[in-house]
Amino acid sequence: MSKFHFRLETLLKLKITFRDQKNTELKEILTAQDTLLQQKKEIDEEMQSALGHSLEDAKPGLLDVDRLISGHQELLRLKMAAKEKIQLERQLEPHIKQRQQALIEADQEVRILEKLKEKQSQQHQQVLDKREAKQMDELATQVHYRNNWKGS
């Protein structure tokens, strides 16, 4: 019996490598997005804390103007940082979508080749099964004729 050999095996391996590369690229940018979201969350928490301190510092009584000004500057700095993170997040979105689409396309190409390989493997097995059945029929016919030839 001959062993099945997929003629496009090298192409399939290249497509699998390409798909894996696209998957890695997507994971990298998603990790960057997660980091950005975490940084944004930390900035929001800092803003809440700074706002709480500013409200506490602005209570009636003796006011420390320098402390109010530095608290206000801190809030402005945090707002700017939050805006920057939002802008970066918006810039990442099209890149994420692009990499997701590239991964989908690469995965489809791999699946097409894998289906083709499976189909050709099944066809090869059917040919082998038919060949084996034919050989068995020929052998049975030869045995039958030998038995009849001896018996005559």
HELIX and SHEET records of a PDB file:
HELIX    1   1 GLU A    9  ASP A   57  1                                  49    
HELIX    2   2 VAL A   65  GLY A  151  1                                  87    
END                                                                             
